[in-house]
Amino acid sequence: MNEESLLFSALSPTVVSFPPEIVTKIRGEEDLKVLSDFVPRYETFRGVEGKKVADLTGLRGIEDLGDKLRVLAGTKWKEVLKFNPEVYCISDFSVGGSIQFEDACFGYNEFGKINNRVKVEAYLNGEKYKGKYRGGIVYSIFINKETRPLMYKVLEGDYLYLANKAREWFITSFPVFRDVTLIKEGNRAKLYVAYPSIREALLRGYLVGFSDADKYKLPVKDHKFRYVGTVPLLNFNPKDFANITNLYLLFRKGEVTYYAFSHSPLVLEYNRGFSDVNDRTLFNNCILCGRCVDVCPHAEQRGSIAYSPLGFYVLSYYNQGEKVANCHMCSKCVSVCPAGLDIVGDLKKRAKSNNISQTVNLDLPAKKVIAITPISSGLVEYALKVIKLLGKEGLKVGLITLNVGLDDMIKGNFSGIANQIRDVDEVITLTPEEAYYLSELKKVKIIDVTFVYEYLKGKLKDKMKELRVHVPCFANYKFDNADTNCSFELLNMVNGEGYGKKVPKADVSLCPLASKRLGIRNLTDLLSVTLDYSAADKLIEDFNVYSNSFSKILEDVKWYEGVADDVKGYFELRMVESFVKGRSRDELLLFYLNKDKYADKVKNKNLFEKLVSYAKKELTT
């Protein structure tokens, strides 16, 4: 059974069905024309069972037609809200899902359920139809744009008082509001009303005590269990909902529809649709909302939502979570998860990343060091340019390699390198990914971890104003012209699963790994930093000339060998010390890091070793 089939066996956080035999991803209308007997799936958190599933969760897009919108079925309402629709539902619901499950939405009092107010393009039994929804698979939905000015009012207070107030309105009369919605959080509540301004005179009597409000939205609240139902108005007792922490009540003549979000299971008489039915969630408290899917680079890399954290939790129910766990732990999912799950912690337990070892060995310790890890082992030249830049600012920065494997680094296992950083006060990283991972070093010792951009952003600010900037997964920087698509370079390093179809389109990247892959500029390119390797070549040429000038003296002091070896050594050291004085840090650094290249170019190996040793001393003190 493939990963997508297992994923779509989850019909809600508390219900699973037999995995479908076929899952077909719908990318366009042509895909629907050839389907027969397929069940649509517009959302990850609610669905109906079927042997063949049409996955429309990624079918998104909005076309502005002037007086109305044409919205593809998988589009979430929070995107539609930007276009001032006449009706809208709970923000994280999809438009197609709201049609399928007949959601009550903004405008409920005037228009009723969403299906009464919109038209669709859909396929039923292989045939396309347009108009009011009558089953089948919805491709797109036509929604009127709001053309009249609306007034929004709110009354805050005790939940029972406000709920009874709204109930009394509809029992004794018919208030001609566009919408009447009560939002309950804890024991307090807000009763919102909306209406065309032309109806002000008709509604003035209802609005005593109300104040002006902004347009209100209906986001999904933090929860483990959710319930939806419609109660006949005469049977509606506000006390039945008094213990629910997060609640939406939408009123209209004759009925009240509720959306209840709870941390404990509830027993409500009028539950319907996708209400939870068990007293426990099946997926480690994942509520299948799909927010992680929308931000997950791993799902984008693989072109499948099964590789998102949501997919991980569903597949873990089948003891197959390790199939989709090998991501780079960017934690974007954690930042959007309404259930507050420790997603990265759970993934780390099951992931088996490529444990790439360190391939370079650099040892120029200092209080502030640039750390080379398996991620940046191919960025040594970039590191030298950064050191050159920081040196111009008066910062003396060392350069070391951390002897930790990639898998251990991602999972925060740094106990083996405690001795390497014993005398280090600050680690400067070349990539934002390393800054994120190495922040775990703070559990080993008191230490600062800084992404190098923090040191350079003052110089870069003006240069980046007119450029499109690639902001990678692990960087939390805001640019008006940012491209936040993943380059997949680190992901592929971690899991070897290739590259996604989306390619960032930018002029410069904050991450030099991405710059390399995309063929665009990095931060040091913007600052026009170059390395003059000829300076190191010249240093060796000068040293050979210099040492040759002392050849007779060196030959003469040989007689001290075996008699007073320290005299010969002292003389050689003073020679090297005199030669090194006045040499620039850049020259010494380029020489030291390429010392193996120059070893055969100096005849006197003893002097060469002393030159290497003294250069290191100059660079680290």
C-alpha positions in Angstrom: 0.0 0.0 0.0 1.5 3.3 -1.0 1.9 6.4 1.3 -1.0 8.4 -0.3 -3.4 5.5 0.2 -2.6 5.2 3.8 -2.8 9.0 4.2 -6.3 9.2 2.8 -7.6 6.4 5.0 -7.8 9.0 7.7 -11.3 10.5 7.4 -10.9 12.6 10.6 -8.6 12.6 13.6 -10.7 9.9 15.2 -11.8 7.8 12.2 -9.9 5.7 9.7 -11.3 3.6 6.8 -9.8 1.0 4.6 -7.0 2.7 2.6 -8.3 3.5 -1.0 -7.0 1.3 -3.8 -6.3 4.3 -6.0 -5.4 7.9 -5.3 -5.3 10.2 -8.2 -3.9 13.7 -7.7 -6.0 16.3 -9.6 -3.8 19.1 -11.1 -6.3 20.4 -13.7 -9.8 19.9 -15.1 -8.5 17.4 -17.7 -7.7 15.0 -14.9 -11.4 15.0 -13.9 -12.7 14.2 -17.3 -11.4 10.6 -17.3 -12.5 9.7 -13.7 -15.3 7.3 -12.9 -16.6 6.3 -9.4 -14.1 8.5 -7.6 -14.7 10.1 -4.2 -13.4 13.7 -3.9 -11.1 14.7 -1.1 -10.7 18.5 -0.7 -9.1 18.5 2.7 -6.9 16.3 4.9 -9.1 16.6 8.1 -12.4 15.4 6.7 -13.5 13.1 4.0 -15.7 10.2 3.1 -14.6 6.6 2.4 -14.1 5.4 -1.1 -12.1 2.8 -3.0 -10.9 5.4 -5.5 -10.0 8.9 -4.2 -9.5 12.1 -6.3 -7.0 14.2 -4.3 -8.0 17.9 -4.8 -6.2 19.2 -1.8 -3.5 20.9 -3.9 -6.0 22.2 -6.6 -5.8 25.9 -5.7 -6.2 29.2 -7.4 -8.5 32.2 -7.6 -9.6 34.1 -10.7 -11.1 37.5 -10.2 -13.9 37.9 -12.7 -14.9 41.4 -11.6 -18.2 41.0 -9.8 -17.4 37.4 -8.8 -14.6 35.0 -8.1 -13.9 31.6 -9.7 -12.2 29.5 -7.0 -10.6 26.1 -7.5 -12.0 23.5 -5.1 -8.9 22.9 -2.9 -8.4 26.6 -2.2 -8.7 27.6 1.5 -11.0 30.3 2.6 -8.2 32.3 4.2 -7.0 32.9 0.6 -10.4 33.8 -0.7 -10.9 36.4 2.1 -8.4 38.7 0.4 -10.8 39.2 -2.5 -13.8 40.5 -0.4 -16.2 37.6 -1.0 -19.9 37.9 -0.2 -19.7 34.7 1.9 -16.8 32.9 3.6 -16.4 30.0 5.9 -13.9 28.9 8.6 -10.5 30.0 7.4 -8.7 26.7 7.3 -11.5 24.9 5.5 -11.3 24.5 1.7 -14.0 25.9 -0.5 -14.7 22.5 -2.1 -14.9 20.9 1.4 -17.4 23.5 2.5 -19.6 22.7 -0.5 -19.3 18.9 0.2 -20.1 19.2 3.9 -22.7 22.0 3.6 -20.9 24.4 5.9 -22.6 27.3 7.6 -20.6 30.4 6.8 -20.6 34.2 7.1 -23.9 35.3 5.7 -25.7 32.3 7.2 -28.7 34.3 8.5 -29.4 35.8 5.1 -28.3 33.1 2.7 -28.4 29.8 4.7 -25.9 27.1 4.0 -23.1 27.9 1.6 -24.6 25.7 -1.1 -27.5 28.0 -1.4 -25.4 31.0 -2.5 -22.7 29.7 -4.8 -22.6 28.0 -8.2 -20.1 25.2 -9.2 -18.4 23.6 -12.1 -18.5 19.9 -11.2 -18.4 16.4 -12.7 -21.1 13.8 -11.9 -20.9 10.3 -13.3 -18.2 11.6 -15.8 -20.4 14.4 -17.0 -19.7 18.1 -16.4 -22.4 20.4 -15.1 -22.6 24.0 -14.0 -25.0 25.6 -11.5 -26.1 24.7 -8.0 -24.2 21.8 -6.4 -25.9 18.4 -6.8 -23.1 16.0 -6.1 -20.1 14.6 -7.8 -16.6 16.2 -7.8 -16.4 20.0 -7.7 -13.7 21.6 -9.8 -14.4 25.3 -9.2 -16.8 27.5 -7.3 -18.3 30.9 -8.3 -18.6 33.2 -5.4 -20.1 36.7 -5.6 -17.9 39.6 -4.4 -19.4 41.9 -1.8 -20.6 45.1 -3.6 -22.4 46.8 -0.8 -20.9 48.5 2.2 -21.3 46.3 5.3 -21.5 47.4 8.9 -19.9 45.2 11.6 -20.8 45.5 15.3 -19.8 43.5 18.4 -21.1 43.1 22.0 -18.7 41.5 24.5 -19.7 39.8 27.7 -20.8 36.6 29.5 -21.4 33.7 27.1 -24.8 32.6 28.5 -26.1 36.2 28.5 -25.1 36.7 24.8 -26.2 33.3 23.6 -29.6 33.8 25.2 -29.8 37.3 23.8 -29.3 36.0 20.2 -31.7 33.1 20.8 -34.4 35.5 22.0 -34.0 37.7 18.9 -34.9 34.9 16.6 -37.7 33.4 18.7 -39.5 36.7 19.1 -38.8 38.3 15.7 -36.6 38.1 12.6 -33.6 40.5 12.7 -32.5 41.2 9.1 -28.8 40.9 9.8 -26.6 39.5 7.1 -24.9 37.4 9.8 -25.1 36.7 13.5 -22.2 34.8 15.0 -21.2 34.2 18.6 -17.5 33.4 19.3 -16.8 31.9 22.7 -13.4 31.7 24.2 -13.4 30.4 27.8 -16.2 32.0 29.8 -16.3 35.1 27.8 -17.8 35.7 24.4 -18.4 38.1 21.6 -21.6 38.5 19.7 -20.9 39.8 16.2 -23.4 41.0 13.7 -23.0 42.3 10.1 -25.5 44.0 7.8 -25.7 46.2 4.8 -25.6 49.8 6.0 -28.9 50.5 4.3 -30.6 48.4 7.0 -29.4 50.5 9.9 -32.8 51.9 10.7 -34.4 48.4 10.7 -31.8 47.1 13.2 -31.2 50.0 15.5 -33.3 48.4 18.3 -31.1 45.3 18.4 -27.8 47.2 18.6 -28.1 48.8 22.0 -24.7 48.4 23.7 -22.9 47.2 20.5 -19.8 48.9 19.3 -18.1 49.2 15.9 -16.0 46.2 14.9 -13.7 45.1 12.1 -14.6 42.4 9.7 -14.4 39.2 11.7 -12.7 35.9 10.7 -13.3 32.4 11.8 -10.0 30.6 12.3 -9.7 27.0 13.5 -9.0 27.1 17.2 -6.5 25.0 19.2 -8.2 21.6 19.9 -8.0 17.9 19.9 -11.6 17.2 19.1 -14.1 19.1 16.9 -17.8 18.9 16.4 -20.3 20.4 14.0 -24.1 20.2 14.1 -27.3 22.1 13.5 -29.8 22.5 16.4 -33.4 23.5 15.9 -33.7 26.9 17.5 -36.4 25.9 19.9 -34.2 23.0 21.1 -31.1 25.2 21.4 -30.0 25.5 25.1 -26.9 27.6 25.6 -26.0 25.7 28.7 -25.3 22.6 26.6 -22.3 24.4 25.2 -21.2 26.3 28.3 -18.1 24.1 29.1 -16.7 24.2 25.5 -13.6 26.4 25.5 -13.7 27.5 21.8 -17.0 27.7 20.1 -18.7 29.3 17.0 -22.4 29.6 17.0 -24.0 30.8 13.8 -27.7 31.9 14.1 -30.5 32.1 11.6 -34.3 31.8 11.7 -35.2 28.4 13.1 -31.8 26.9 13.7 -28.3 27.4 15.2 -25.2 25.7 13.7 -22.2 25.1 16.0 -18.6 24.5 15.4 -17.0 23.3 18.7 -13.3 22.9 19.3 -12.4 21.0 22.5 -9.4 19.4 24.3 -11.7 16.7 25.6 -14.4 14.5 23.9 -17.9 15.9 24.0 -21.3 14.4 23.8 -23.5 16.7 21.7 -26.9 15.6 20.4 -26.9 17.1 17.0 -23.5 16.2 15.7 -23.2 15.6 12.0 -20.7 15.6 9.1 -17.1 15.4 10.1 -17.6 15.5 13.9 -15.2 13.3 15.9 -16.8 10.1 17.1 -14.3 8.5 19.5 -12.8 9.5 22.9 -9.3 9.5 21.6 -7.4 10.8 18.6 -5.6 8.3 16.4 -2.6 10.2 15.2 -0.6 11.3 18.3 -3.0 14.3 18.7 -2.5 15.5 15.1 -5.8 17.1 14.1 -5.0 16.7 10.4 -5.6 20.4 9.8 -3.0 20.5 7.0 -1.3 23.7 8.0 2.0 21.9 8.0 1.4 20.6 4.5 1.3 24.2 3.2 4.8 25.0 4.5 6.6 21.7 4.4 9.7 21.6 2.1 9.9 17.7 2.3 6.3 17.4 0.9 7.3 19.8 -1.8 10.5 17.9 -2.5 8.6 14.7 -3.0 5.5 16.1 -4.6 3.3 14.4 -2.1 1.5 15.5 1.1 2.3 12.1 2.6 5.8 13.4 3.2 4.6 16.2 5.5 4.3 15.9 9.2 0.6 15.2 8.8 1.6 12.2 6.6 4.1 11.1 9.1 1.5 11.0 11.9 -1.0 9.1 9.8 1.6 6.6 8.6 2.9 6.2 12.2 -0.6 4.9 13.0 0.3 2.0 10.6 3.9 1.8 12.0 5.3 3.2 8.8 6.3 6.7 9.9 10.0 6.1 9.1 9.1 6.0 5.4 8.4 9.8 5.4 10.5 11.0 8.3 13.8 11.9 6.6 13.5 15.7 6.4 16.0 18.4 7.5 13.9 19.4 10.6 13.4 23.0 9.6 10.6 23.4 12.1 8.3 25.4 9.8 5.6 22.9 10.7 6.0 23.6 14.4 5.5 27.4 13.9 2.1 26.8 12.3 0.8 23.8 14.2 -2.4 24.8 16.2 -2.2 21.6 18.3 1.3 22.6 19.6 2.8 19.2 18.7 6.5 18.5 19.2 6.8 17.6 15.5 10.5 17.9 15.2 11.1 15.8 18.3 8.8 13.1 17.0 10.5 13.1 13.5 13.9 12.8 15.1 13.0 9.6 16.8 12.1 7.9 13.4 14.4 9.7 10.9 17.4 8.0 9.4 19.3 10.8 7.7 22.5 10.4 5.7 25.2 10.6 8.4 27.8 12.5 6.3 31.1 12.9 8.1 33.4 15.8 8.2 35.7 15.9 5.1 38.0 18.8 6.0 40.3 19.4 9.0 40.9 23.0 10.0 42.2 24.2 13.3 42.5 27.9 13.8 41.0 28.3 17.3 39.9 31.7 18.7 37.2 33.1 21.0 35.1 33.8 17.9 35.3 31.1 15.3 33.6 30.2 12.0 32.6 26.6 12.3 32.8 24.3 9.3 30.4 21.3 9.6 29.5 18.6 7.1 27.0 21.0 5.7 29.6 23.7 4.9 32.6 21.5 4.1 32.5 22.7 0.5 32.4 26.3 1.6 35.9 26.9 2.8 36.6 29.5 0.2 33.4 31.3 1.2 34.6 31.1 4.8 37.9 32.8 3.9 36.0 35.6 2.2 33.9 36.1 5.3 37.0 36.2 7.5 38.4 38.8 5.2 35.3 40.9 5.5 35.1 40.6 9.3 38.8 41.4 9.6 38.2 44.7 7.9 35.7 45.4 10.7 38.4 44.7 13.3 37.1 41.2 14.2 39.7 38.5 14.6 37.9 35.3 13.8 39.2 31.8 13.9 38.2 28.8 11.7 37.6 25.3 12.9 35.9 22.1 11.8 33.4 20.4 14.1 33.9 16.7 14.1 30.2 15.7 14.1 28.2 13.7 11.6 25.3 15.3 9.7 22.7 13.0 11.3 24.0 13.7 14.8 24.1 17.4 14.0 20.4 17.4 12.9 19.3 15.5 16.0 21.3 17.7 18.3 23.9 15.1 19.5 26.9 17.3 20.3 28.4 15.8 23.4 31.3 14.5 21.4 32.6 17.9 20.4 32.4 19.6 23.9 36.2 19.7 24.0 36.5 21.3 20.6 34.5 24.3 21.7 35.8 24.5 25.3 37.5 27.9 24.8 35.1 29.3 22.2 32.7 32.1 23.2 30.9 32.5 19.8 30.3 30.2 16.8 29.7 32.0 13.6 28.0 29.9 10.9 28.0 30.3 7.1 24.5 29.0 6.6 21.2 29.7 8.5 20.7 25.9 8.8 23.9 25.5 10.8 22.9 28.4 13.1 19.6 26.6 13.8 21.2 23.2 14.5 24.2 24.5 16.4 22.0 26.5 18.8 21.8 23.1 20.6 25.4 23.7 21.6 24.0 25.9 24.3 23.0 22.7 26.1 26.7 21.8 26.2 28.1 25.1 27.3 27.3 28.8 27.5 28.0 30.0 24.0 26.6 32.4 21.3 25.7 31.0 17.9 25.4 33.6 15.1 24.5 33.4 11.4 27.1 35.5 9.6 24.4 37.6 7.9 23.9 39.3 11.3 27.4 40.7 11.0 27.0 41.7 7.4 23.5 43.0 7.1 24.4 46.6 7.8 26.7 46.6 4.7 24.2 44.7 2.6 21.0 46.6 3.4 21.2 49.1 0.6 22.6 46.6 -1.9 19.7 44.3 -1.4 16.9 46.8 -1.7 16.3 46.4 -5.4 17.2 42.6 -5.5 15.0 39.6 -5.2 16.3 37.8 -2.1 16.1 34.1 -1.6 15.3 33.5 2.1 15.9 29.8 2.8 13.9 27.5 5.1 15.8 28.2 8.3 16.1 32.0 7.9 13.6 34.2 9.6 14.2 37.5 7.7 11.7 39.7 6.1 12.3 41.3 2.7 9.7 43.0 0.5 11.0 41.1 -2.5 11.7 37.7 -0.9 11.4 34.3 -2.5 11.0 31.7 0.3 10.9 28.6 -1.8 13.2 25.8 -0.7 16.3 25.2 -2.9 16.3 21.5 -1.6 20.1 21.5 -1.5 20.3 20.6 2.2 17.3 18.4 2.0 18.9 16.3 -0.7 22.1 16.2 1.3 20.1 14.9 4.3 17.9 12.3 2.5 19.2 11.8 -1.0 15.6 12.1 -2.3 16.3 14.6 -5.0 14.9 18.1 -5.8 11.4 19.5 -5.9 9.9 21.0 -9.0 9.7 24.6 -7.7 12.9 26.5 -8.1 13.5 29.8 -6.3 13.8 32.8 -8.6 16.1 35.3 -7.0 19.2 37.5 -7.5 20.9 36.6 -4.3 20.5 34.0 -1.5 21.2 34.3 2.2 22.5 30.7 2.0 25.7 30.0 0.0 24.5 26.3 -0.5 21.5 27.6 -2.4 23.6 30.2 -4.3 25.8 27.4 -5.6 22.9 25.2 -6.7 20.9 28.1 -8.2 23.8 29.8 -9.9 23.1 33.1 -8.2 25.1 35.5 -6.0 25.9 35.0 -2.4 26.5 37.6 0.3 30.2 37.9 -0.3 29.6 38.4 -4.1 27.4 41.4 -3.3 30.3 42.9 -1.3 32.8 42.1 -4.1 35.1 40.1 -1.9 37.9 38.3 -3.7 40.8 36.1 -2.6 44.2 36.8 -4.0 45.9 33.3 -4.0 48.9 34.9 -5.8 49.7 36.6 -2.5 50.3 33.2 -0.8 52.3 32.1 -3.8 54.4 35.3 -3.5 54.8 34.6 0.2 56.5 31.2 -0.5 58.7 32.7 -3.2 59.8 35.4 -0.8 60.4 32.9 1.9 62.6 30.8 -0.3 64.6 33.9 -1.2 64.8 34.9 2.4 65.9 31.5 3.7 68.5 31.2 0.9 70.0 34.5 2.1 70.7 32.7 5.4 71.9 29.5 3.9 75.6 29.9 5.0 74.5 30.7 8.6 72.2 27.8 8.6 74.9 25.6 7.4 77.3 26.9 10.0 74.9 26.3 13.0 74.6 22.7 12.0 77.6 21.9 14.2 75.3 22.6 17.2 73.2 19.6 16.3 73.6 17.0 19.1 75.4 19.6 21.2 73.0 22.4 21.7 70.0 21.7 19.5 68.1 24.6 21.1 70.5 27.1 19.6 69.8 26.0 16.1 66.1 25.9 16.7 66.1 29.3 18.3 67.9 30.8 15.3 65.5 29.2 12.9 62.5 30.4 14.9 63.8 34.0 15.0 64.3 33.8 11.2 60.7 32.7 10.6 59.4 35.3 13.1 61.3 38.1 11.4 59.9 37.0 8.0 56.3 36.7 9.2 56.3 40.2 10.8 54.6 42.6 8.5 52.8 40.0 6.5 49.0 40.5 6.2 46.6 38.2 7.9 45.0 37.4 4.5 48.4 36.2 3.2 49.0 34.1 6.2 45.5 32.6 6.1 45.7 31.7 2.5 49.1 30.1 3.0 48.1 28.2 6.1 44.9 26.7 4.6 46.9 25.7 1.5 50.0 24.5 3.3 49.9 21.1 1.8 50.1 22.6 -1.6 53.3 24.5 -0.7 55.1 21.8 1.3 57.1 20.6 -1.7 58.1 24.2 -2.7 60.3 24.8 0.3 63.6 22.7 0.3 64.2 23.2 4.0 61.4 21.1 5.6 62.4 22.1 9.1 62.0 25.8 8.3 58.7 25.1 6.5 57.3 23.4 9.6 58.3 26.4 11.7 56.7 28.7 9.1 53.4 26.8 9.3 53.6 26.7 13.1 54.3 30.5 13.4 51.6 31.4 10.9 49.1 29.5 12.9 50.3 31.3 16.1 49.8 34.7 14.4 46.4 33.7 13.2 45.1 32.5 16.5 46.5 35.1 18.9 
